[in-house]
């Protein structure tokens, strides 16, 4: 699995939130901003994964990107709702 970026806590914590995305995706840019807005103020570890670097992820998510998971559970795709991420984190 290829990670494009990882932010949040700096203590090496396993990311609770994962953004599955691909390069040159305008919806992914918007989703990234939503994830940052929810995670960074509270220090929640998050990661971004480029699905195009992994054939299995390409097959799984295909045209659904961006996809956001919290603790491994999908909470959104295409248009990411920050409130759904917040609710899933609590």
Secondary structure as UniProt FT lines:
FT   STRAND          3..7
FT   STRAND          17..21
FT   TURN            23..24
FT   HELIX           26..39
FT   HELIX           40..42
FT   STRAND          46..50
FT   HELIX           51..53
FT   HELIX           55..61
FT   HELIX           62..64
FT   STRAND          67..70
FT   TURN            71..72
FT   STRAND          73..77
FT   HELIX           82..89
//
